[in-house]
Amino acid sequence: MARLQKSFAVFDCDAHVNDPEQIWEYVPSSKADLVKSTYWRDDNEAWLNGTMKVIGGGSGEFAPLYNPACVGGPQMSKKVLRKLMLMSPLDNEQRDYLLHRGAFDPEARCRDLDLMGIDQVLVIPTDFIANLPYATNSEGVDVLCRAYNDWLKDWCSAEPDRLFGAALLPLQDPVRAAAEVKRAAELGHRVALIRPMDARGAYPNDISTGGWVAQPNFDMVFKALEETGVVLGMHTFPARRYPHPLGPGHISSPGELCTMAGCDSQTISFVNEMLDWLAQVLLAGFLDRYPRLKMAIFESNSQWLPYHLDTCDRLFKLYAKERAIPYARRLPSEAFNEQCVISFESDEGPVFRQWRYFEDIGIWASDAYHHDGADAWSAIRNMTTHSVPDPVQEKLLGGNARHFYGIEPTLFVTEEPRPIDRPAWFPAGPELEEWASIVARPRRNAARLRELGLDPESALARLTGSAREVQ
């Protein structure tokens, strides 16, 4: 395969850091016990509210498998990862090889960016987004978010023209969250994160109906985002079955309905969570209420967006006389296209076939270092296959995101690197291709799987569920 070249700067709008333990070193000593009883982790375990064991992203939690939050790095592929899932148990040397240090070390990150064809990146935390919404001590969450945002500033300062951060907000308390939006802006963070779910029974959907469940409300948070110009980053995550803080019978996310129905939390639950959020806010005139707000939709793919916006437009017109919200003025599609962008990943063919629709609102995401992480070279190849014009590729792979965030382009990488020399045990070559074609249909190829020493049903379960708890 010919090596690619590029002449424009790629901006990765949604990649991750794996919540390093160093973050807790930024917590003031006087607040250490408070934060430890709120949310804490080491390499082997993580605890929420001091009593609930959760997944925090430490490598020890996944032994003898690799750490799925740190595996999808340079020149990895979904075929390789599927094979690695069935190679467990891995020995310590193999697990260490698959642990990409760029998931938590800024210098290693930049080396990986060179290999992946990425010039600039916005980094987003991992299990913080999943776990913190369920924390019950608002002061503890506030202290931890401040610690994370301070650590993030220092982390990005290793390459300030290349590394950019998305801030965490203490969403349990809108007053503290609004204050942290302003502090995050002072620190130089371009995005502030909210997960579109109702873990506290009060945010963020209550703002969309005009009737607020809790006071003070999130109006002040969204106004702070408007005032500072910080982008509101809506980032979904796997729908886990934690006990709800409001008690039995409550759910936090529509994605949980998928999990309860037996669907893996890594699949449609992401999309369901975002579909629900967008339908509520767009039909309720949320963006008309905050016309200077900028919102980025992360981690939910984007090929569903045209149909969803078309449906919202139709409902907006159909129930126009029944809608009692005076600030809902624009069609949902108009409001979205004027104030929002949405991330897509390298293998979303429907997005590339509809490139005219996404030309000004699509922003590429690698999702590294998670299982479906991919590099910019794969995105360029897939766009070229779908005849996306070069100027549009440049917008989708960086121009739109930088314009939205207010970041100047800096070009670091122009040529695709040679293949990485791998250990002998690493899945590769014709053997990998043959294996991938077999396991892609485990029931159809049951006999061949048995010849390879694999039980078809066991292989199917492991391929669909091994890493369901970490995106």
BELRAFEN-V571250 format. One record per run of one state. SS is the DSSP state (a for helix, b for strand, c for the rest). FROM is the first residue (numbers start at 1). LEN is the number of residues. Records with the same first field share a line. If there is no record, write none. Layout:
BEGIN
SS: FROM-LEN, FROM-LEN
END
This chain:
BEGIN
c: 1-4, 6-5, 17-4, 27-2, 37-2, 42-4, 49-3, 55-4, 63-15, 86-6, 98-3, 104-2, 117-3, 125-2, 135-3, 160-3, 168-6, 188-3, 195-11, 210-9, 229-2, 236-19, 261-7, 284-2, 290-5, 299-6, 319-1, 323-9, 345-4, 354-1, 359-3, 365-11, 386-4, 406-9, 416-13, 440-6, 452-4, 466-6
b: 5-1, 11-6, 39-3, 46-3, 52-3, 120-5, 163-5, 191-4, 231-5, 295-4, 340-5, 362-3, 415-1
a: 21-6, 29-8, 59-4, 78-8, 92-6, 101-3, 106-11, 127-8, 138-22, 174-14, 206-4, 219-10, 255-6, 268-16, 286-4, 305-14, 320-3, 332-8, 349-5, 355-4, 376-10, 390-16, 429-11, 446-6, 456-10
END
